[in-house]
Amino acid sequence: MKTEKIWYFEDINLYKILCPHKVKAYKKSHTFDKYSKNEFIYFTDQSASKVYLIDSGKVKIGYYTPEGEEVVKAILSKGEVFGEKTILGEEKHTDFAQAIDSENAICSISTEELQGLMQKNRPLSIKFYRIIGLRLKKLERRLELLLFKDTRTRVIEFITELEKDYGTPLVNGDILIKHPYTQKDMASLLGTSRSTLNIIMNTLKEENYLDFNRKEIIIKK
């Protein structure tokens, strides 16, 4: 199965390497932080001193405009990392992180501990910085879509991204995409409403571009 999720880079799963629970010396004393649905893990302008890794559940990363409008930057799931800008010297968070599943378990590691691991493991350090670069490029691309593209184009290009990250070729040539997003997640990321997203998805289905259900999208080839 093709796996190109942004936090799984060159066969290195950062969660397995960095989470203290996976390290023998920490395993007995380490516990995961639990968060309920809609509970904030950190807020904008809060002191930043940790990097977080998702063991279960999903986390929304975003910020609020001066007018109070929420802008969703990313929705992350199991195995993905957030708060990584502390490694680049960020002292206060410029966004918020909010748990969005009914049950969420988060592994946190202090910036100091992470920097120590990276100093001891140069290949890991290089890969970590390259991954940060990939995330920034992906975010820039999403913001570009929000600013300059109509909603239908945003939906199609988002599905193209999903194909790269989660797509698996089928025998008939179609592409099966098993993704972690709900329709609400997708609408938030695309800056539109669920009803508008549903209309566009159904139109694309009528045009034989794709088929879809709650958990899967099939791109017709």
Beta strands, then each sheet from edge to edge (+ up, - down):
strand 1: 8-9
strand 2: 12-13
strand 3: 33-36
strand 4: 40-42
strand 5: 50-56
strand 6: 59-64
strand 7: 70-76
strand 8: 81-82
strand 9: 96-99
strand 10: 103-110
strand 11: 167-169
strand 12: 175-178
strand 13: 210-212
strand 14: 216-219
sheet 1: 1+ 2-
sheet 2: 3+ 10- 5+ 8-
sheet 3: 4+ 9- 6+ 7-
sheet 4: 11+ 12- 14+ 13-
end
